């Protein structure tokens, strides 16, 4: 038996709430950061809104998918030091959006040698940006249980309806 989870309005509602929670975290949750020159500080990772706008869901017969720009990984785990990892033009665009006038080349060099400010604070561990939503890189147990419950309830309801249809046609 195949259940079409795309038709489950309660499941859609749960996943919509999940997308809303992710977007709220991106727009309002402060992340601890650290840099060599500034020391420890916290800030909200919302600048251009591109990441926020990228969060969306897809539900079909077999999967529930949440999409975001890959950049979310750098906000959760930081960007480790990498040779030529940050492009100056992208950094300067980001600085302009934030209303900062700074030296993009020097900041890019700092990120490439030390990692971004999230990496410098958390060393690749979870920054807590999606705490309550993600645990160890997967959906929170309560969210997963809620989704599982909605799918099971729908499956039982569909099975019951099919059995009732067969019973009515046999009578």
C-alpha positions as CSV (number, residue, x, y, z in Angstrom):
1,X,0.0,0.0,0.0
2,X,1.3,3.4,-0.9
3,X,0.2,6.5,1.0
4,X,0.3,9.8,-0.7
5,X,1.8,12.0,2.0
6,X,1.5,15.1,-0.3
7,X,-2.2,15.1,0.5
8,X,-1.9,15.1,4.3
9,X,-2.8,18.6,5.4
10,X,-1.7,18.0,9.0
11,X,1.7,16.9,7.8
12,X,1.9,19.9,5.5
13,X,1.1,22.1,8.5
14,X,3.9,20.4,10.6
15,X,6.5,20.9,7.8
16,X,5.3,24.5,7.3
17,X,5.9,25.2,11.0
18,X,9.3,23.7,10.6
19,X,10.1,26.0,7.7
20,X,8.8,28.9,9.7
21,X,11.0,28.0,12.7
22,X,14.1,27.8,10.5
23,X,13.3,31.2,9.0
24,X,12.7,32.7,12.5
25,X,16.0,31.4,13.7
26,X,17.8,32.9,10.7
27,X,16.2,36.2,11.2
28,X,16.3,36.5,15.0
29,X,18.7,34.1,16.7
30,X,22.1,35.4,17.8
31,X,25.2,33.3,17.3
32,X,28.3,33.4,19.4
33,X,31.3,34.4,17.3
34,X,35.0,35.2,17.9
35,X,37.7,36.9,15.8
36,X,41.3,37.6,16.6
37,X,40.8,41.3,16.5
38,X,37.3,41.7,17.9
39,X,37.3,38.9,20.5
40,X,34.0,37.3,21.5
41,X,30.7,38.7,20.3
42,X,27.2,37.6,19.2
43,X,25.2,38.6,16.1
44,X,22.2,37.6,14.1
45,X,23.1,36.0,10.8
46,X,20.5,38.0,8.8
47,X,22.0,40.3,6.1
48,X,20.6,40.1,2.6
49,X,17.7,37.8,3.2
50,X,18.9,35.4,0.5
51,X,19.3,32.5,2.8
52,X,16.0,33.3,4.6
53,X,14.2,33.4,1.2
54,X,15.8,30.1,0.1
55,X,14.2,28.1,2.8
56,X,11.4,26.0,1.3
57,X,9.8,22.6,1.5
58,X,8.8,19.9,-0.9
59,X,6.6,17.0,0.0
60,X,5.8,14.2,-2.5
61,X,4.7,10.5,-2.2
62,X,8.0,9.3,-0.7
63,X,9.9,12.3,0.8
64,X,9.8,15.4,2.7
65,X,12.6,17.8,1.7
66,X,13.7,21.1,3.3
67,X,15.9,23.3,1.0
68,X,18.2,26.1,1.9
69,X,21.3,27.6,0.4
70,X,24.4,25.7,1.3
71,X,25.6,28.7,3.2
72,X,23.5,27.6,6.2
73,X,26.2,25.0,7.0
74,X,28.7,27.8,7.5
75,X,26.3,29.4,10.0
76,X,25.8,26.2,11.9
77,X,29.3,24.8,11.9
78,X,31.4,27.7,10.7
79,X,33.7,27.9,7.7
80,X,37.1,26.3,8.4
81,X,40.3,27.9,7.2
82,X,40.9,27.1,3.6
83,X,43.3,28.4,1.0
84,X,41.4,30.7,-1.3
85,X,38.1,29.8,0.4
86,X,36.5,33.2,0.4
87,X,36.1,35.4,-2.7
88,X,36.7,39.1,-2.0
89,X,33.8,40.2,-4.4
90,X,31.3,38.1,-2.5
91,X,32.6,39.4,0.8
92,X,32.5,43.0,-0.3
93,X,28.8,42.5,-1.5
94,X,28.0,41.1,2.0
95,X,29.8,44.0,3.7
96,X,27.8,46.5,1.6
97,X,24.5,44.8,2.5
98,X,25.5,45.1,6.2
99,X,26.2,48.7,5.7
100,X,29.9,48.2,6.6
101,X,32.8,49.8,4.8
102,X,35.8,47.7,5.5
103,X,38.7,46.0,3.8
104,X,37.3,42.9,2.0
105,X,40.7,41.6,1.1
106,X,41.9,41.6,4.7
107,X,38.7,40.0,6.0
108,X,38.9,37.3,3.3
109,X,42.5,36.6,4.2
110,X,41.5,36.3,7.9
111,X,38.7,33.9,7.1
112,X,41.0,31.9,4.8
113,X,43.7,31.6,7.5
114,X,41.6,31.3,10.7
115,X,38.1,30.4,9.5
116,X,35.0,32.6,9.9
117,X,34.0,34.0,13.2
118,X,31.7,31.1,13.9
119,X,34.5,28.6,13.2
120,X,36.8,30.6,15.4
121,X,34.3,30.4,18.3
122,X,33.0,26.8,17.9
123,X,35.8,25.0,16.0
124,X,33.4,23.2,13.8
125,X,30.9,22.3,16.5
126,X,27.2,23.3,16.3
127,X,26.8,27.0,16.8
128,X,23.2,26.5,18.1
129,X,21.6,28.4,15.3
130,X,19.0,25.7,14.8
131,X,18.9,24.4,18.4
132,X,15.6,22.9,19.1
133,X,15.2,22.1,15.4
134,X,18.4,20.1,14.7
135,X,20.2,17.7,17.1
136,X,23.5,16.3,15.9
137,X,22.7,17.3,12.4
138,X,19.3,15.6,12.2
139,X,15.8,16.8,13.0
140,X,14.9,17.0,16.6
141,X,13.3,13.8,18.0
142,X,10.0,15.5,18.8
143,X,9.7,16.9,15.3
144,X,10.5,13.5,13.8
145,X,7.9,11.8,16.0
146,X,5.3,14.4,15.1
147,X,5.9,13.8,11.4
148,X,5.9,10.0,11.9
149,X,2.6,10.3,13.8
150,X,1.0,12.3,11.0
151,X,2.1,9.7,8.4
152,X,0.9,6.8,10.5
153,X,-2.4,8.4,11.2
154,X,-2.9,9.0,7.5
155,X,-1.9,5.5,6.6
156,X,-4.4,4.0,9.1
157,X,-7.2,6.3,7.9
158,X,-6.5,5.4,4.3
159,X,-6.4,1.7,5.1
160,X,-9.6,2.0,7.1
161,X,-11.3,3.8,4.2
162,X,-10.3,1.2,1.7
163,X,-11.5,-1.6,3.9
164,X,-14.9,0.2,4.4
165,X,-15.2,0.6,0.6
166,X,-14.6,-3.1,0.1
167,X,-17.1,-3.9,2.8
168,X,-19.8,-1.6,1.3
169,X,-19.3,-3.1,-2.1
170,X,-19.5,-6.7,-0.8
171,X,-22.7,-6.0,1.0
